[in-house]
Amino acid sequence: MAINKKQVGVIVAGVAAVALIGGGIVWAVSAGNSAAADDAKGTTEEQVAAASQFDLTSQNAADRPTIEPVQAAVDALEASGFAPIEAGKLTVAISPFAAPLGVLASDDDATVIGTEADFGALIADGLGLEYNPVAVNWADWPLGIQSGKYDLVASNVTVTEERKELYDFASYRQDLLGFYVQAESDIDAIEGAEDISGLKIVVGSGTNQEKILLAWNLELEEAGEAPAELVYYDDQAASDLALSSGRVDASFGPNATAAYRAATTGETKLVGTVNGGWPETAPIAAGTAKGNGLVEPVQLVLQSIIDDGTYDEVLDRWALTTEAVDVSEVNPPGLPKP
């Protein structure tokens, strides 16, 4: 099924709020050029200026960082015997559903932009191949990789031990959940159970972040301390309004999308992160079919851009420096099987 702008929720004029919650997607889209929308959100000139740092048109793809082929990776690719699905191209599956990770450009129905698109393009550059991104529903990449429809997936995929049985991975980002509070809040840090005592915190129902907060509440109750009050909303707009109006103290969810909202609105700040698989840890990684020889060359490219600073350029331009890693690993430890 083709993906179009109506399905993914077009981001209009660069002002949007998007979150991934429990594997689902919650959209809140506002028209940045609408005075009524600005008034409703309390948008200030400073906020509009912050939002403008993200060019969500197809020009963004033209402006993304590029590199020359990484000779060690090119040599490794040739020695591996790997053959791309389309000769001379690297076909990369990306789900364009959440800024800053991946969205369709606001001025066309085809160009995928975001961090994952940038990393996919750099991997193709480093391998000496033409970048061929394909917009896919997130649930469709596993079968697509196994069946040979796509060479690579770069779409915010967390490494798990179960996935490693069918795919190879080269890591490139931390998988983080973030605590965000009002920009003017007196709360400076949330690092553990003792920091949430008595707070009202927005969290998605049935998510891993909810499990974390419930576990921390149990710790507090066993210690005779007041637990946090967990607050649930059906959509991101309501959640954002509750935080901005002071009805809740903090929100806790996927860091990437929350970091983007903080950068575009200027209304919130990050005060703490927790690995997405807490208490376990696992990174975000690019995935290939198991044993096809592609993952080692991909890792060489990723390590090369980490070492030369191109990696930081990508994270800087999407406000995701908090998720940086120092090393790309092949098949690092993943989240344990259920």
LUMDREN-293169 format. One record per residue (C-alpha): residue number from 1; x, y, z; residue in three letters. Coordinates in steps of 0.25 Angstrom, whole numbers, plus 5000, padded with zeros to 4 digits. Example, Ala and Ser with C-alpha at 12.3 -4.5 7.8 and 13.67 -1.06 7.14 Angstrom:
# residues 2
TIRO  num     u     v     w  residu
TIRO    1  5049  4982  5031     ALA
TIRO    2  5055  4996  5029     SER
This chain:
# residues 338
TIRO  num     u     v     w  residu
TIRO    1  5000  5000  5000     MET
TIRO    2  5006  5014  4996     ALA
TIRO    3  5008  5023  5007     ILE
TIRO    4  5003  5037  5005     ASN
TIRO    5  5003  5050  5013     LYS
TIRO    6  4989  5048  5019     LYS
TIRO    7  4994  5035  5025     GLN
TIRO    8  5006  5040  5031     VAL
TIRO    9  5000  5054  5036     GLY
TIRO   10  5007  5065  5028     VAL
TIRO   11  5015  5074  5036     ILE
TIRO   12  5010  5088  5031     VAL
TIRO   13  5020  5100  5031     ALA
TIRO   14  5030  5093  5041     GLY
TIRO   15  5022  5093  5054     VAL
TIRO   16  5017  5080  5059     ALA
TIRO   17  5016  5071  5071     ALA
TIRO   18  5018  5056  5068     VAL
TIRO   19  5021  5044  5078     ALA
TIRO   20  5022  5029  5077     LEU
TIRO   21  5015  5023  5088     ILE
TIRO   22  5015  5008  5091     GLY
TIRO   23  5018  5005  5076     GLY
TIRO   24  5006  5014  5072     GLY
TIRO   25  5006  5028  5067     ILE
TIRO   26  5000  5040  5072     VAL
TIRO   27  4999  5052  5063     TRP
TIRO   28  4997  5067  5067     ALA
TIRO   29  4998  5076  5055     VAL
TIRO   30  4997  5091  5054     SER
TIRO   31  4998  5101  5042     ALA
TIRO   32  5010  5110  5045     GLY
TIRO   33  5005  5120  5035     ASN
TIRO   34  4991  5121  5042     SER
TIRO   35  4990  5133  5052     ALA
TIRO   36  4978  5125  5059     ALA
TIRO   37  4987  5113  5061     ALA
TIRO   38  4998  5122  5066     ASP
TIRO   39  4989  5128  5076     ASP
TIRO   40  4983  5115  5081     ALA
TIRO   41  4997  5109  5083     LYS
TIRO   42  5002  5122  5089     GLY
TIRO   43  5013  5122  5079     THR
TIRO   44  5023  5133  5081     THR
TIRO   45  5033  5139  5071     GLU
TIRO   46  5044  5132  5078     GLU
TIRO   47  5037  5119  5076     GLN
TIRO   48  5035  5121  5061     VAL
TIRO   49  5049  5124  5060     ALA
TIRO   50  5053  5111  5067     ALA
TIRO   51  5044  5103  5058     ALA
TIRO   52  5050  5110  5045     SER
TIRO   53  5063  5103  5048     GLN
TIRO   54  5057  5090  5043     PHE
TIRO   55  5054  5091  5028     ASP
TIRO   56  5044  5080  5025     LEU
TIRO   57  5043  5082  5010     THR
TIRO   58  5050  5074  5000     SER
TIRO   59  5062  5084  5000     GLN
TIRO   60  5066  5077  5013     ASN
TIRO   61  5070  5065  5006     ALA
TIRO   62  5078  5073  4997     ALA
TIRO   63  5085  5079  5009     ASP
TIRO   64  5088  5067  5017     ARG
TIRO   65  5103  5063  5020     PRO
TIRO   66  5110  5055  5009     THR
TIRO   67  5123  5047  5009     ILE
TIRO   68  5132  5041  5000     GLU
TIRO   69  5133  5025  4999     PRO
TIRO   70  5140  5019  5011     VAL
TIRO   71  5150  5010  5004     GLN
TIRO   72  5151  5000  5015     ALA
TIRO   73  5136  4998  5015     ALA
TIRO   74  5136  4998  4999     VAL
TIRO   75  5147  4987  5000     ASP
TIRO   76  5139  4979  5011     ALA
TIRO   77  5126  4980  5003     LEU
TIRO   78  5133  4974  4990     GLU
TIRO   79  5140  4963  4998     ALA
TIRO   80  5127  4960  5005     SER
TIRO   81  5120  4955  4992     GLY
TIRO   82  5108  4963  4996     PHE
TIRO   83  5099  4967  4984     ALA
TIRO   84  5089  4979  4985     PRO
TIRO   85  5075  4977  4981     ILE
TIRO   86  5077  4987  4970     GLU
TIRO   87  5091  4987  4964     ALA
TIRO   88  5099  5000  4969     GLY
TIRO   89  5088  5004  4979     LYS
TIRO   90  5086  5002  4994     LEU
TIRO   91  5071  5001  4996     THR
TIRO   92  5067  5006  5010     VAL
TIRO   93  5054  5004  5017     ALA
TIRO   94  5050  5016  5025     ILE
TIRO   95  5037  5019  5032     SER
TIRO   96  5033  5033  5030     PRO
TIRO   97  5024  5035  5042     PHE
TIRO   98  5031  5043  5053     ALA
TIRO   99  5040  5056  5053     ALA
TIRO  100  5051  5056  5054     PRO
TIRO  101  5053  5042  5051     LEU
TIRO  102  5046  5041  5038     GLY
TIRO  103  5035  5049  5031     VAL
TIRO  104  5031  5052  5016     LEU
TIRO  105  5035  5065  5011     ALA
TIRO  106  5025  5076  5012     SER
TIRO  107  5025  5079  4998     ASP
TIRO  108  5025  5066  4991     ASP
TIRO  109  5020  5051  4993     ASP
TIRO  110  5033  5044  4991     ALA
TIRO  111  5045  5050  4998     THR
TIRO  112  5047  5044  5012     VAL
TIRO  113  5055  5053  5022     ILE
TIRO  114  5060  5052  5036     GLY
TIRO  115  5071  5046  5044     THR
TIRO  116  5069  5032  5039     GLU
TIRO  117  5068  5037  5024     ALA
TIRO  118  5081  5044  5027     ASP
TIRO  119  5088  5032  5032     PHE
TIRO  120  5083  5023  5021     GLY
TIRO  121  5089  5033  5011     ALA
TIRO  122  5102  5033  5018     LEU
TIRO  123  5103  5018  5018     ILE
TIRO  124  5100  5018  5003     ALA
TIRO  125  5111  5029  5001     ASP
TIRO  126  5121  5021  5009     GLY
TIRO  127  5119  5008  5002     LEU
TIRO  128  5120  5015  4988     GLY
TIRO  129  5105  5012  4985     LEU
TIRO  130  5094  5021  4980     GLU
TIRO  131  5084  5023  4991     TYR
TIRO  132  5070  5018  4989     ASN
TIRO  133  5061  5021  5000     PRO
TIRO  134  5047  5014  5001     VAL
TIRO  135  5036  5019  5010     ALA
TIRO  136  5030  5007  5017     VAL
TIRO  137  5020  5004  5029     ASN
TIRO  138  5029  5001  5041     TRP
TIRO  139  5022  4987  5042     ALA
TIRO  140  5026  4984  5028     ASP
TIRO  141  5041  4985  5029     TRP
TIRO  142  5044  4971  5035     PRO
TIRO  143  5038  4963  5024     LEU
TIRO  144  5043  4972  5014     GLY
TIRO  145  5058  4970  5019     ILE
TIRO  146  5056  4955  5020     GLN
TIRO  147  5050  4954  5006     SER
TIRO  148  5060  4963  4999     GLY
TIRO  149  5051  4974  4996     LYS
TIRO  150  5060  4984  5004     TYR
TIRO  151  5075  4983  5006     ASP
TIRO  152  5075  4991  5019     LEU
TIRO  153  5066  4997  5029     VAL
TIRO  154  5069  5010  5036     ALA
TIRO  155  5056  5013  5044     SER
TIRO  156  5058  5014  5059     ASN
TIRO  157  5060  4999  5061     VAL
TIRO  158  5064  4995  5075     THR
TIRO  159  5073  4983  5075     VAL
TIRO  160  5067  4971  5082     THR
TIRO  161  5072  4957  5084     GLU
TIRO  162  5060  4951  5077     GLU
TIRO  163  5062  4960  5065     ARG
TIRO  164  5077  4956  5064     LYS
TIRO  165  5072  4942  5061     GLU
TIRO  166  5067  4947  5047     LEU
TIRO  167  5075  4960  5045     TYR
TIRO  168  5089  4966  5046     ASP
TIRO  169  5091  4980  5052     PHE
TIRO  170  5100  4991  5053     ALA
TIRO  171  5097  5001  5064     SER
TIRO  172  5097  5016  5062     TYR
TIRO  173  5089  5023  5073     ARG
TIRO  174  5084  5021  5087     GLN
TIRO  175  5070  5017  5090     ASP
TIRO  176  5065  5027  5100     LEU
TIRO  177  5053  5031  5107     LEU
TIRO  178  5053  5045  5112     GLY
TIRO  179  5047  5053  5124     PHE
TIRO  180  5042  5067  5119     TYR
TIRO  181  5037  5078  5128     VAL
TIRO  182  5033  5093  5126     GLN
TIRO  183  5045  5101  5121     ALA
TIRO  184  5044  5110  5134     GLU
TIRO  185  5042  5098  5143     SER
TIRO  186  5050  5097  5156     ASP
TIRO  187  5051  5082  5153     ILE
TIRO  188  5066  5080  5148     ASP
TIRO  189  5068  5065  5148     ALA
TIRO  190  5060  5053  5148     ILE
TIRO  191  5069  5041  5150     GLU
TIRO  192  5062  5031  5158     GLY
TIRO  193  5050  5027  5167     ALA
TIRO  194  5054  5037  5178     GLU
TIRO  195  5052  5049  5167     ASP
TIRO  196  5038  5046  5163     ILE
TIRO  197  5032  5045  5177     SER
TIRO  198  5019  5053  5178     GLY
TIRO  199  5020  5058  5163     LEU
TIRO  200  5009  5057  5153     LYS
TIRO  201  5015  5051  5140     ILE
TIRO  202  5009  5049  5127     VAL
TIRO  203  5012  5035  5121     VAL
TIRO  204  5006  5026  5110     GLY
TIRO  205  4997  5014  5115     SER
TIRO  206  5003  5000  5113     GLY
TIRO  207  5017  5006  5109     THR
TIRO  208  5030  5002  5114     ASN
TIRO  209  5031  5016  5120     GLN
TIRO  210  5019  5013  5128     GLU
TIRO  211  5025  5000  5133     LYS
TIRO  212  5037  5008  5138     ILE
TIRO  213  5029  5018  5145     LEU
TIRO  214  5021  5007  5152     LEU
TIRO  215  5033  5000  5156     ALA
TIRO  216  5039  5013  5162     TRP
TIRO  217  5026  5016  5169     ASN
TIRO  218  5027  5002  5176     LEU
TIRO  219  5041  5006  5181     GLU
TIRO  220  5035  5018  5186     LEU
TIRO  221  5023  5012  5193     GLU
TIRO  222  5032  5001  5199     GLU
TIRO  223  5041  5012  5205     ALA
TIRO  224  5029  5019  5211     GLY
TIRO  225  5030  5031  5200     GLU
TIRO  226  5019  5037  5192     ALA
TIRO  227  5018  5031  5178     PRO
TIRO  228  5017  5039  5165     ALA
TIRO  229  5003  5041  5160     GLU
TIRO  230  5002  5035  5146     LEU
TIRO  231  4994  5043  5136     VAL
TIRO  232  4988  5038  5123     TYR
TIRO  233  4984  5046  5110     TYR
TIRO  234  4978  5041  5097     ASP
TIRO  235  4987  5050  5088     ASP
TIRO  236  5000  5058  5088     GLN
TIRO  237  4993  5071  5088     ALA
TIRO  238  4985  5069  5101     ALA
TIRO  239  4998  5064  5107     SER
TIRO  240  5006  5076  5103     ASP
TIRO  241  4995  5086  5108     LEU
TIRO  242  4995  5079  5121     ALA
TIRO  243  5010  5081  5123     LEU
TIRO  244  5010  5095  5117     SER
TIRO  245  4998  5099  5126     SER
TIRO  246  5004  5093  5139     GLY
TIRO  247  4994  5083  5141     ARG
TIRO  248  5005  5072  5141     VAL
TIRO  249  5019  5073  5145     ASP
TIRO  250  5026  5065  5134     ALA
TIRO  251  5024  5056  5122     SER
TIRO  252  5032  5043  5120     PHE
TIRO  253  5033  5037  5106     GLY
TIRO  254  5042  5034  5094     PRO
TIRO  255  5053  5044  5095     ASN
TIRO  256  5055  5047  5080     ALA
TIRO  257  5041  5052  5077     THR
TIRO  258  5041  5060  5090     ALA
TIRO  259  5054  5066  5087     ALA
TIRO  260  5049  5071  5074     TYR
TIRO  261  5037  5077  5080     ARG
TIRO  262  5046  5084  5091     ALA
TIRO  263  5054  5090  5080     ALA
TIRO  264  5043  5094  5071     THR
TIRO  265  5034  5101  5082     THR
TIRO  266  5044  5105  5093     GLY
TIRO  267  5034  5102  5103     GLU
TIRO  268  5040  5089  5110     THR
TIRO  269  5054  5084  5114     LYS
TIRO  270  5060  5071  5116     LEU
TIRO  271  5063  5067  5131     VAL
TIRO  272  5067  5052  5130     GLY
TIRO  273  5068  5040  5121     THR
TIRO  274  5066  5025  5123     VAL
TIRO  275  5069  5014  5113     ASN
TIRO  276  5057  5010  5105     GLY
TIRO  277  5059  4996  5110     GLY
TIRO  278  5061  4999  5125     TRP
TIRO  279  5066  4992  5133     PRO
TIRO  280  5073  4986  5121     GLU
TIRO  281  5080  4994  5110     THR
TIRO  282  5080  4993  5095     ALA
TIRO  283  5084  5002  5084     PRO
TIRO  284  5077  5007  5071     ILE
TIRO  285  5083  5000  5059     ALA
TIRO  286  5082  4998  5044     ALA
TIRO  287  5078  4984  5040     GLY
TIRO  288  5081  4975  5029     THR
TIRO  289  5077  4960  5026     ALA
TIRO  290  5085  4950  5034     LYS
TIRO  291  5098  4946  5029     GLY
TIRO  292  5097  4953  5015     ASN
TIRO  293  5111  4960  5017     GLY
TIRO  294  5105  4975  5018     LEU
TIRO  295  5106  4978  5032     VAL
TIRO  296  5121  4979  5034     GLU
TIRO  297  5123  4989  5023     PRO
TIRO  298  5111  4997  5028     VAL
TIRO  299  5118  4997  5042     GLN
TIRO  300  5131  5002  5036     LEU
TIRO  301  5123  5014  5029     VAL
TIRO  302  5116  5017  5042     LEU
TIRO  303  5129  5017  5050     GLN
TIRO  304  5136  5025  5040     SER
TIRO  305  5125  5036  5041     ILE
TIRO  306  5126  5036  5056     ILE
TIRO  307  5141  5038  5055     ASP
TIRO  308  5141  5049  5045     ASP
TIRO  309  5129  5057  5051     GLY
TIRO  310  5119  5055  5040     THR
TIRO  311  5111  5047  5050     TYR
TIRO  312  5110  5059  5059     ASP
TIRO  313  5105  5068  5048     GLU
TIRO  314  5093  5059  5046     VAL
TIRO  315  5090  5059  5061     LEU
TIRO  316  5092  5074  5062     ASP
TIRO  317  5083  5077  5051     ARG
TIRO  318  5072  5069  5057     TRP
TIRO  319  5074  5073  5071     ALA
TIRO  320  5077  5059  5075     LEU
TIRO  321  5091  5060  5081     THR
TIRO  322  5087  5053  5094     THR
TIRO  323  5086  5040  5086     GLU
TIRO  324  5100  5040  5081     ALA
TIRO  325  5109  5028  5082     VAL
TIRO  326  5124  5027  5082     ASP
TIRO  327  5125  5014  5075     VAL
TIRO  328  5117  5006  5065     SER
TIRO  329  5116  4991  5068     GLU
TIRO  330  5112  4979  5060     VAL
TIRO  331  5101  4971  5067     ASN
TIRO  332  5103  4978  5080     PRO
TIRO  333  5095  4972  5092     PRO
TIRO  334  5080  4974  5090     GLY
TIRO  335  5068  4974  5099     LEU
TIRO  336  5065  4960  5104     PRO
TIRO  337  5054  4951  5099     LYS
TIRO  338  5041  4953  5106     PRO
